[in-house]
Amino acid sequence: MVILALALLVLGGCYAPALRDCTVTCAADEPSACADGQACTHGYCVADPATTCALDLPDARPPPPTDAMPDAHPVDPLTTRLHVSIMGRGRVDIEGQGSCATDCTVTITRDVQLRLTAVDLDQEFDRWTSAACQGQPKRCELIPGTPTVDVSVRFH
């Protein structure tokens, strides 16, 4: 009897979390998790893509882990997402954060000087190709002041 009552409640449509914004998590490569009329935005199903669930709902869970997202904005105004892109066979050491041997994204403190060092592996350092470090030698010094900073380096 309890099972029948539960089935009627669910099938009767009294509660449909899939239709409410910010109640169903999703991944960008799995949009079928969202109901008709909803899109996957920042890890949640929403009807209006401008909705930012993590910012609007104080008790919202953080979005599920995703691949490096250079266009994502950090929730914390004191941090910056640093996206490092490497062309060729080399590595970038990020002071206090470790190293990147391929594309990576790390969260760093905003408005604090940061040192990046291009390290030759199989190929030699050619140049920094992004505005943030352009014209600097193997050691790039920058002060990240925006929500996202993109740094690119080329080895040849």
C-alpha positions in Angstrom: 0.0 0.0 0.0 2.8 2.4 0.9 4.5 1.6 -2.4 1.3 2.3 -4.4 0.9 5.6 -2.6 4.5 6.6 -3.4 4.1 5.6 -7.0 0.9 7.7 -7.3 2.7 10.6 -5.7 5.7 10.4 -8.1 3.6 9.6 -11.2 1.0 12.2 -10.3 3.5 15.0 -10.9 3.3 16.6 -7.5 7.0 17.2 -7.5 9.2 17.5 -10.5 12.8 18.5 -9.6 13.9 18.2 -13.2 11.8 21.2 -14.1 13.1 23.5 -11.4 16.2 25.6 -12.1 19.3 24.7 -10.1 18.0 21.4 -8.7 19.5 19.0 -11.2 23.3 18.9 -11.9 24.6 18.2 -15.4 27.8 18.2 -17.4 28.3 20.1 -20.6 28.8 16.9 -22.6 25.6 15.4 -21.2 22.8 17.9 -21.9 20.2 15.1 -21.8 20.2 15.3 -18.0 18.1 18.5 -18.3 14.3 18.6 -18.9 12.8 20.0 -22.1 13.3 23.7 -22.2 16.3 23.7 -19.9 20.0 23.9 -20.8 23.1 22.8 -18.9 24.8 26.0 -17.6 27.7 26.1 -15.1 26.8 22.5 -14.0 23.1 23.0 -13.4 19.9 22.6 -15.5 18.3 26.0 -16.0 15.6 27.5 -18.3 17.5 30.8 -18.7 21.2 30.4 -19.5 21.9 33.7 -17.7 21.0 32.1 -14.4 24.0 31.4 -12.2 22.9 28.9 -9.6 26.1 28.8 -7.5 26.0 32.6 -7.1 22.2 33.0 -6.6 21.6 30.2 -4.1 23.7 30.4 -0.9 23.1 26.7 -0.2 23.7 25.4 -3.7 26.3 22.7 -4.2 29.3 23.6 -6.3 29.1 22.5 -9.9 30.5 19.0 -10.8 34.2 18.9 -11.8 34.7 19.8 -15.4 37.6 20.0 -17.8 39.6 23.2 -17.8 37.2 26.1 -18.5 39.1 29.3 -19.4 35.7 31.1 -19.7 34.5 30.2 -16.2 34.5 32.9 -13.6 35.5 32.1 -10.0 32.9 32.6 -7.3 35.6 34.0 -4.9 36.4 37.6 -5.8 39.9 37.2 -4.3 40.9 34.5 -6.8 41.7 34.2 -10.4 41.6 31.2 -12.8 45.0 30.9 -14.5 44.8 29.0 -17.8 48.2 27.8 -19.1 48.4 26.6 -22.7 51.6 24.9 -23.9 52.6 24.5 -27.5 55.4 22.1 -28.0 57.3 19.9 -25.6 58.1 21.9 -22.5 56.7 22.7 -19.1 55.6 25.7 -17.1 56.3 25.9 -13.4 53.8 28.0 -11.5 55.2 29.4 -8.3 53.5 27.8 -5.3 51.2 25.7 -7.5 53.3 23.0 -9.2 53.9 22.4 -12.9 51.9 22.1 -16.2 53.1 19.9 -19.0 50.0 20.3 -21.1 47.0 22.8 -20.9 45.9 23.3 -17.3 43.9 25.6 -15.2 44.7 26.5 -11.6 43.1 28.9 -9.0 45.5 31.6 -7.8 45.3 34.6 -5.5 44.2 37.8 -7.4 46.4 40.9 -7.3 49.4 39.1 -6.0 52.6 38.9 -8.0 53.1 35.5 -9.6 56.1 33.9 -11.3 55.8 31.4 -14.2 58.9 29.7 -15.5 59.1 28.0 -18.9 61.2 24.9 -18.6 62.8 23.2 -21.6 62.2 19.5 -21.9 62.6 18.0 -25.4 62.4 21.4 -27.1 63.7 24.8 -26.4 61.7 27.8 -25.1 60.7 30.0 -28.0 58.5 32.7 -26.5 55.4 33.6 -24.5 52.6 34.1 -27.0 50.0 35.6 -24.8 49.7 39.3 -23.8 50.1 38.5 -20.1 53.8 37.4 -20.5 54.6 38.6 -24.0 58.2 39.9 -24.4 59.4 38.4 -21.1 62.2 35.8 -20.9 61.7 32.2 -19.6 60.6 33.7 -16.2 57.4 35.6 -16.6 56.2 37.8 -13.7 52.6 39.1 -13.7 50.0 40.4 -11.3 46.6 38.7 -12.1 43.9 41.3 -11.7 41.0 39.8 -13.7 38.7 36.7 -13.1 40.6 34.7 -15.8 44.2 35.0 -17.1 45.3 33.1 -20.1 49.0 32.4 -20.6 50.4 30.7 -23.7 54.0 29.5 -24.3 55.7 28.0 -27.3 58.6 25.6 -27.4 60.4 24.6 -30.7 
